[in-house]
Amino acid sequence: MPEAARARRPASLALRVIALVGISMALVLAAFSWISARALDRHFVEMDEAELRAVAAAVMRAVEEAPAGELPELAPAIRGHHGVHFLLVDPGRPGESVLPGHGPDLARLARDWTPLAFDGPWPLAVWEEGGTHYRGASIALPQRPGLRLALAMDIDTHEHFIREFRRIQRWTFTLAMALVVAVAGLAVRWGHAPIRRSNARIRAIGSARLHLRLDPKAVPVELSDTIAAFNDLMGRLEDSFAQLANFSADIAHELRTPVTNLTTQTEVALGQARSAEAYREILYSNLEEFGRLNRMINDMLFLAQTENARDALQREGVDLAATVRDLFDYFEAWSEDRGVRLELAGAADPIQADREMLRRALGNLLSNAIRYTPTGECVQVSLSDAEEGVRIVVANPGPVIPAADLPRLFNRFYRADPSRRKQGAGAGLGLAIVQSIVEAHGGRVEAASDAASTRFSVFLPRG
């Protein structure tokens, strides 16, 4: 299939509504016209049959009253029945008939057509003769089995009436359809007015007016959910823009410190001649600043890769207890140097996860816990099965983090204590990386802090 055909735009809502209403009304009007025309035609058939039966009954009475072997005088019997042609034929007397009258060839009708029972149903025939339409039948008289009565009725008046009726129906159908389509178009335009007003307000929203919201009560109830969803989207977009603006400011601030240090140290080094040992010390100091810059850049790149490649996780079976023990071995020298013990408690089922990314997340939590744990205290990692998967808790004693700061701990470059900007304290991206990795796995991370300990709880699904 061509790409253009697959990308064809769906029909507009207005066209769909008008087409549906038009087709529905066309079907209704067509059905009504057909039913009414059929009912009118059936009514005329019943009227004609009643008239022909009345003439046949009058002829039958005249035949009953006539002397045996004689044909009756029919003129008085059928007086008052107009527009009816009849012919009484006696097959036993060839060439003899009673009151042939004028009109269609009733002799042929009596001769060629199978006679109908007088008291049975009369399926009347319709034919055209000499430019005139007739409805009639050949009837057998029960009193005189040898006689046949041919009856015919001029129905041109009825046919003309039905033709006129159908012509009026066609005009009515056309006018009604035009009116229905026009009203449907006006109704759709009137119904879409709230959408147009909402669109105008949406077009007024720009990067400097992300605080604007639409009023769900100002639109029909069918659109209230859409407007509420749009407002939620704008809220998230406004938060993202605010975070982006803060992130840009934080990047500038974080990069300015090492760059300023490098510039200052270089200017001082160039201010006067120094010994090789002094230059070596300056270069070592600059190397530390370059290392800090490198770590910051690598963390920012890792965050971007995690957020933009969440569907590319290399999932495999991961034993959480073994992973935590490997991390304990990695941090063993540092923790011993700080006099901090590492403990593992509990157990959990294996999960499907990206092993290296999960190590990075747990490593960041352990690193933070060791850094802020007082000497002689213990960092404990607890594993347990939870309803939503597995639960990993990293707890350590240390300074209490205010409740107001807990929701912002996972923001980039955020520190609960701004004074912790010393060398080796990191750039404030570790917890942001943890949250990004956990959410990429479909989980969540929470923080809690009190006088007993600071706890970071990670919830991950098993699959």
C-alpha positions as CSV (number, residue, x, y, z in Angstrom):
1,M,0.0,0.0,0.0
2,P,1.4,3.4,-0.8
3,E,2.6,5.5,2.1
4,A,0.2,8.3,1.1
5,A,-2.8,6.0,1.3
6,R,-1.8,4.8,4.7
7,A,-1.4,8.3,5.9
8,R,-4.7,9.5,4.5
9,R,-6.4,11.9,6.9
10,P,-9.7,10.6,8.4
11,A,-12.9,12.4,7.4
12,S,-13.8,15.4,9.5
13,L,-16.2,15.0,12.4
14,A,-18.7,17.4,10.8
15,L,-18.7,15.4,7.5
16,R,-19.2,12.2,9.5
17,V,-22.1,13.5,11.5
18,I,-23.8,15.1,8.4
19,A,-23.3,12.0,6.4
20,L,-24.7,9.7,9.1
21,V,-27.7,11.9,9.7
22,G,-28.3,12.3,6.0
23,I,-28.0,8.5,5.3
24,S,-30.3,7.7,8.3
25,M,-32.9,10.2,7.2
26,A,-32.7,9.0,3.6
27,L,-33.3,5.4,4.7
28,V,-36.2,6.5,6.9
29,L,-37.9,8.6,4.3
30,A,-37.3,6.0,1.6
31,A,-38.9,3.3,3.8
32,F,-41.8,5.6,4.7
33,S,-42.4,6.5,1.0
34,W,-42.3,2.8,0.0
35,I,-44.7,1.8,2.8
36,S,-47.1,4.6,2.1
37,A,-47.2,4.0,-1.6
38,R,-47.7,0.2,-1.0
39,A,-50.5,1.0,1.5
40,L,-52.2,3.3,-1.0
41,D,-51.9,0.8,-3.8
42,R,-53.3,-1.9,-1.6
43,H,-56.2,0.3,-0.6
44,F,-57.1,0.9,-4.2
45,V,-56.9,-2.9,-4.9
46,E,-59.2,-3.5,-2.0
47,M,-61.7,-0.9,-3.2
48,D,-61.7,-2.3,-6.7
49,E,-62.1,-5.8,-5.4
50,A,-65.1,-4.7,-3.2
51,E,-66.7,-3.0,-6.2
52,L,-66.2,-6.0,-8.5
53,R,-67.6,-8.4,-5.8
54,A,-70.6,-6.2,-5.4
55,V,-71.3,-6.4,-9.2
56,A,-70.7,-10.1,-9.2
57,A,-73.2,-10.5,-6.3
58,A,-75.8,-8.5,-8.1
59,V,-75.3,-10.6,-11.2
60,M,-75.6,-13.8,-9.1
61,R,-78.9,-12.6,-7.6
62,A,-80.3,-11.8,-11.1
63,V,-79.2,-15.3,-12.3
64,E,-80.9,-16.9,-9.3
65,E,-84.2,-15.1,-10.0
66,A,-84.2,-15.8,-13.7
67,P,-86.3,-18.8,-15.0
68,A,-84.3,-22.0,-15.5
69,G,-82.6,-22.2,-18.8
70,E,-82.9,-18.4,-19.5
71,L,-80.3,-15.7,-19.2
72,P,-81.4,-12.9,-16.8
73,E,-81.9,-9.2,-17.5
74,L,-78.9,-7.6,-15.9
75,A,-79.4,-3.9,-16.5
76,P,-81.6,-3.3,-13.5
77,A,-79.4,-5.5,-11.3
78,I,-76.2,-3.5,-11.8
79,R,-77.6,-0.1,-11.8
80,G,-75.5,2.3,-9.7
81,H,-72.1,0.6,-10.4
82,H,-70.2,2.9,-12.6
83,G,-66.9,2.3,-14.3
84,V,-67.3,-1.5,-14.2
85,H,-67.3,-3.6,-17.4
86,F,-68.8,-7.1,-17.3
87,L,-69.9,-9.9,-19.6
88,L,-71.9,-13.0,-18.8
89,V,-71.0,-15.8,-21.1
90,D,-72.6,-19.2,-21.5
91,P,-70.0,-21.6,-23.0
92,G,-72.8,-24.0,-23.9
93,R,-74.3,-21.4,-26.3
94,P,-71.4,-20.3,-28.5
95,G,-71.6,-16.7,-29.6
96,E,-74.2,-15.8,-27.1
97,S,-73.5,-13.3,-24.3
98,V,-75.4,-11.0,-22.0
99,L,-74.7,-7.2,-21.8
100,P,-71.3,-7.2,-23.5
101,G,-71.2,-3.4,-23.0
102,H,-68.1,-1.4,-24.2
103,G,-64.6,-1.4,-23.0
104,P,-62.0,-4.2,-22.9
105,D,-62.3,-7.5,-24.7
106,L,-64.1,-9.4,-22.0
107,A,-65.0,-12.3,-24.2
108,R,-61.3,-13.2,-24.4
109,L,-61.1,-12.7,-20.7
110,A,-63.9,-15.1,-20.1
111,R,-62.6,-17.6,-22.6
112,D,-58.9,-17.7,-21.9
113,W,-58.6,-17.0,-18.1
114,T,-59.2,-19.7,-15.5
115,P,-62.4,-18.8,-13.6
116,L,-62.1,-17.9,-9.9
117,A,-64.4,-19.3,-7.2
118,F,-67.0,-16.8,-6.3
119,D,-66.5,-17.2,-2.5
120,G,-62.7,-17.6,-2.7
121,P,-59.8,-15.1,-2.9
122,W,-59.7,-13.0,-6.0
123,P,-56.1,-12.4,-7.3
124,L,-57.1,-9.6,-9.7
125,A,-55.1,-9.2,-12.9
126,V,-54.0,-5.8,-14.2
127,W,-53.5,-5.2,-17.9
128,E,-53.5,-2.3,-20.4
129,E,-55.7,-2.3,-23.4
130,G,-56.3,0.6,-25.8
131,G,-54.2,2.9,-23.7
132,T,-56.4,2.2,-20.6
133,H,-55.5,0.2,-17.6
134,Y,-57.9,-2.4,-16.2
135,R,-58.1,-4.6,-13.2
136,G,-60.4,-7.7,-13.4
137,A,-61.0,-11.4,-13.4
138,S,-63.1,-14.3,-14.7
139,I,-65.6,-15.6,-12.1
140,A,-67.5,-18.9,-12.0
141,L,-71.2,-18.6,-10.8
142,P,-72.1,-21.4,-8.4
143,Q,-75.8,-21.4,-9.3
144,R,-75.2,-21.8,-13.0
145,P,-72.0,-23.9,-13.4
146,G,-72.1,-23.3,-17.1
147,L,-72.0,-19.5,-16.9
148,R,-68.9,-17.4,-16.5
149,L,-68.8,-13.7,-15.5
150,A,-66.0,-11.6,-16.8
151,L,-65.4,-8.4,-14.8
152,A,-63.1,-5.5,-15.5
153,M,-62.7,-2.0,-13.9
154,D,-61.0,1.1,-15.3
155,I,-58.2,2.0,-12.9
156,D,-56.6,4.9,-14.9
157,T,-57.9,7.3,-12.2
158,H,-56.2,5.3,-9.5
159,E,-53.0,5.0,-11.5
160,H,-52.9,8.7,-12.2
161,F,-53.5,9.4,-8.5
162,I,-50.6,7.0,-7.5
163,R,-48.2,8.6,-10.0
164,E,-49.0,12.1,-8.7
165,F,-48.6,10.8,-5.1
166,R,-45.2,9.3,-5.9
167,R,-44.1,12.5,-7.7
168,I,-45.1,14.5,-4.6
169,Q,-43.2,12.0,-2.5
170,R,-40.0,12.6,-4.6
171,W,-40.2,16.3,-4.2
172,T,-41.0,16.0,-0.5
173,F,-38.0,13.6,-0.1
174,T,-35.7,16.0,-1.9
175,L,-36.8,19.0,0.1
176,A,-36.7,17.1,3.4
177,M,-33.2,15.8,2.7
178,A,-32.0,19.3,1.9
179,L,-33.5,20.6,5.1
180,V,-32.1,17.8,7.2
181,V,-28.6,18.3,5.8
182,A,-28.8,22.0,6.3
183,V,-30.0,21.6,9.9
184,A,-27.4,19.0,10.6
185,G,-24.7,21.3,9.3
186,L,-25.9,24.1,11.5
187,A,-26.2,21.8,14.5
188,V,-22.6,20.5,13.9
189,R,-21.3,24.0,13.6
190,W,-23.1,25.1,16.7
191,G,-22.0,22.0,18.6
192,H,-18.3,22.6,17.6
193,A,-18.4,26.2,18.8
194,P,-16.9,25.2,22.2
195,I,-14.1,23.4,20.4
196,R,-13.3,26.4,18.3
197,R,-13.2,28.6,21.5
198,S,-11.0,26.1,23.2
199,N,-8.7,26.0,20.1
200,A,-8.4,29.8,20.2
201,R,-7.4,29.7,23.8
202,I,-4.9,26.9,23.2
203,R,-3.3,28.9,20.4
204,A,-2.9,31.8,22.9
205,I,-0.7,29.5,25.1
206,G,3.0,30.0,24.5
207,S,6.2,29.3,26.4
208,A,5.7,32.4,28.5
209,R,2.0,31.6,29.2
210,L,2.2,27.9,30.2
211,H,0.2,28.7,33.3
212,L,-3.0,29.2,31.3
213,R,-5.6,26.5,31.7
214,L,-9.0,25.7,30.0
215,D,-12.2,25.6,32.1
216,P,-13.8,22.1,31.8
217,K,-17.2,23.6,32.8
218,A,-17.1,25.9,29.8
219,V,-17.4,23.0,27.4
220,P,-20.0,20.3,26.9
221,V,-19.7,17.3,29.2
222,E,-18.4,15.1,26.3
223,L,-15.3,17.4,26.1
224,S,-14.7,17.8,29.8
225,D,-12.4,14.7,30.1
226,T,-10.4,16.0,27.0
227,I,-10.0,19.4,28.6
228,A,-9.0,17.9,31.9
229,A,-6.4,15.7,30.2
230,F,-5.1,18.8,28.3
231,N,-4.8,20.7,31.6
232,D,-2.9,17.8,33.2
233,L,-0.6,17.8,30.1
234,M,0.0,21.5,30.4
235,G,0.7,21.1,34.1
236,R,3.3,18.5,33.4
237,L,4.7,20.6,30.6
238,E,4.9,23.6,32.8
239,D,6.8,21.6,35.4
240,S,9.1,20.2,32.8
241,F,9.9,23.7,31.5
242,A,10.5,24.9,35.0
243,Q,12.8,22.0,35.7
244,L,14.5,22.6,32.4
245,A,15.1,26.2,33.3
246,N,16.3,25.3,36.7
247,F,18.5,22.5,35.2
248,S,20.1,25.0,32.8
249,A,20.8,27.4,35.7
250,D,22.2,24.5,37.8
251,I,24.4,23.3,34.9
252,A,25.7,26.8,34.5
253,H,26.3,27.1,38.2
254,E,27.9,23.7,38.6
255,L,30.2,24.2,35.6
256,R,31.1,27.7,36.6
257,T,32.8,26.6,39.9
258,P,35.4,24.2,38.4
259,V,35.9,26.5,35.4
260,T,36.5,29.4,37.7
261,N,38.9,27.4,39.8
262,L,40.8,26.3,36.8
263,T,41.0,29.9,35.5
264,T,42.1,31.3,38.8
265,Q,44.7,28.7,39.4
266,T,46.0,29.1,35.8
267,E,46.2,32.9,36.2
268,V,48.0,32.6,39.5
269,A,50.5,30.1,38.0
270,L,51.2,32.5,35.1
271,G,51.5,35.5,37.4
272,Q,55.1,34.7,38.2
273,A,57.8,32.2,37.6
274,R,57.5,29.1,39.9
275,S,59.4,25.9,40.5
276,A,58.6,22.7,38.8
277,E,57.2,21.3,42.1
278,A,54.8,24.3,42.3
279,Y,53.6,23.8,38.7
280,R,53.2,20.1,39.4
281,E,50.9,20.9,42.4
282,I,48.9,23.3,40.3
283,L,48.5,20.7,37.6
284,Y,47.3,18.1,40.1
285,S,44.7,20.6,41.4
286,N,43.6,21.2,37.9
287,L,43.4,17.5,37.2
288,E,41.0,17.1,40.2
289,E,38.8,19.9,38.7
290,F,38.9,18.2,35.3
291,G,37.9,14.9,36.9
292,R,35.0,16.6,38.6
293,L,33.9,18.1,35.2
294,N,34.3,14.7,33.5
295,R,32.2,12.9,36.2
296,M,29.5,15.6,35.8
297,I,29.4,15.3,32.0
298,N,29.3,11.5,32.2
299,D,26.5,11.6,34.6
300,M,24.5,14.0,32.5
301,L,25.1,11.8,29.4
302,F,24.0,8.7,31.3
303,L,20.8,10.4,32.4
304,A,20.0,11.4,28.8
305,Q,20.7,7.8,27.6
306,T,18.5,6.3,30.3
307,E,15.6,8.6,29.7
308,N,15.7,8.2,25.9
309,A,16.4,4.5,25.6
310,R,14.0,3.0,28.1
311,D,12.8,0.4,25.6
312,A,16.4,-0.8,25.0
313,L,17.1,-2.3,28.4
314,Q,19.2,-5.5,28.3
315,R,17.0,-7.5,30.6
316,E,18.2,-10.7,32.2
317,G,17.8,-12.6,35.4
318,V,19.3,-10.7,38.3
319,D,20.0,-12.2,41.8
320,L,19.6,-9.1,44.0
321,A,21.4,-10.6,47.0
322,A,24.5,-11.5,44.8
323,T,24.4,-8.0,43.2
324,V,24.4,-6.3,46.6
325,R,27.2,-8.5,47.9
326,D,29.3,-7.6,44.8
327,L,28.7,-3.9,45.6
328,F,29.8,-4.5,49.2
329,D,33.0,-5.9,47.9
330,Y,33.5,-2.9,45.6
331,F,32.9,-0.4,48.4
332,E,34.7,-2.4,51.1
333,A,37.9,-0.4,51.1
334,W,36.2,2.9,51.3
335,S,33.7,1.9,54.0
336,E,36.5,0.4,56.1
337,D,38.5,3.6,55.7
338,R,35.5,5.6,57.0
339,G,34.7,3.0,59.7
340,V,31.3,2.1,58.3
341,R,29.9,-1.4,58.3
342,L,27.9,-2.9,55.5
343,E,25.1,-5.4,56.2
344,L,22.6,-7.3,54.0
345,A,19.3,-8.5,55.4
346,G,16.4,-10.6,54.0
347,A,16.0,-12.1,50.5
348,A,14.0,-11.6,47.4
349,D,13.1,-13.5,44.2
350,P,15.3,-12.9,41.1
351,I,14.0,-10.2,38.7
352,Q,14.3,-9.4,35.1
353,A,16.4,-6.2,34.8
354,D,19.4,-4.6,33.1
355,R,22.2,-5.8,35.4
356,E,24.6,-2.9,34.8
357,M,22.0,-0.2,35.2
358,L,20.7,-1.7,38.3
359,R,24.2,-1.9,39.8
360,R,24.6,1.8,38.9
361,A,21.4,2.7,40.8
362,L,22.2,0.6,43.9
363,G,25.8,1.8,43.8
364,N,24.7,5.4,43.9
365,L,22.4,4.7,46.9
366,L,25.2,2.9,48.7
367,S,27.7,5.6,48.0
368,N,25.4,8.3,49.4
369,A,24.7,6.1,52.5
370,I,28.4,5.5,53.2
371,R,29.3,9.2,52.7
372,Y,26.8,10.5,55.2
373,T,27.0,7.6,57.8
374,P,28.9,8.5,61.0
375,T,32.0,6.5,61.9
376,G,31.2,3.3,63.7
377,E,27.7,3.0,62.3
378,C,26.2,0.6,59.9
379,V,24.6,0.9,56.4
380,Q,22.0,-1.8,56.0
381,V,20.5,-3.1,52.7
382,S,17.2,-5.0,53.1
383,L,15.6,-7.2,50.5
384,S,12.0,-8.5,50.6
385,D,9.2,-9.6,48.3
386,A,6.3,-7.1,47.8
387,E,2.9,-7.2,46.2
388,E,4.1,-5.2,43.2
389,G,7.4,-7.1,42.9
390,V,10.5,-6.7,45.1
391,R,11.5,-4.1,47.6
392,I,15.1,-2.9,48.2
393,V,15.7,-0.6,51.2
394,V,19.1,1.2,51.8
395,A,19.1,2.6,55.3
396,N,21.8,4.5,57.2
397,P,21.9,6.6,60.3
398,G,22.9,10.2,59.8
399,P,21.6,13.8,59.6
400,V,17.8,14.0,59.3
401,I,16.6,15.3,55.9
402,P,13.7,17.8,56.4
403,A,10.4,16.5,55.1
404,A,10.1,19.5,52.8
405,D,13.3,18.4,51.0
406,L,12.4,14.7,50.5
407,P,10.3,15.2,47.3
408,R,13.1,17.3,45.7
409,L,16.0,14.9,46.5
410,F,15.7,13.2,43.1
411,N,15.9,16.5,41.2
412,R,19.1,17.1,39.2
413,F,21.8,19.1,41.1
414,Y,19.6,19.3,44.2
415,R,21.3,19.0,47.6
416,A,19.4,19.0,50.9
417,D,22.5,20.8,52.3
418,P,23.8,23.3,49.8
419,S,27.1,23.5,51.8
420,R,28.0,20.0,50.7
421,R,29.8,21.2,47.6
422,K,33.2,20.1,48.7
423,Q,35.5,17.9,46.6
424,G,34.2,14.4,46.3
425,A,30.6,15.3,47.3
426,G,29.4,14.8,43.8
427,A,27.4,17.2,41.5
428,G,23.9,16.2,42.9
429,L,23.1,13.9,40.0
430,G,23.3,10.5,41.8
431,L,19.7,10.3,43.0
432,A,18.4,11.6,39.7
433,I,20.2,8.7,38.0
434,V,18.7,6.3,40.5
435,Q,15.2,7.5,39.8
436,S,15.7,7.4,36.1
437,I,17.0,3.8,36.1
438,V,14.2,2.6,38.5
439,E,11.5,4.3,36.4
440,A,13.0,2.8,33.2
441,H,12.4,-0.6,34.8
442,G,8.8,0.3,35.6
443,G,9.4,0.8,39.3
444,R,9.5,3.7,41.7
445,V,11.8,5.0,44.5
446,E,10.8,6.7,47.7
447,A,12.8,8.5,50.4
448,A,12.1,8.8,54.2
449,S,14.1,10.3,57.0
450,D,13.8,10.5,60.8
451,A,16.0,10.6,63.8
452,A,16.7,6.8,63.5
453,S,17.8,6.6,59.9
454,T,17.5,7.8,56.3
455,R,15.9,5.2,54.1
456,F,15.6,4.9,50.3
457,S,13.1,2.3,49.2
458,V,13.2,0.9,45.6
459,F,10.2,-1.0,44.3
460,L,10.8,-3.1,41.1
461,P,8.5,-5.4,39.2
462,R,9.7,-9.0,38.8
463,G,9.2,-9.1,35.0
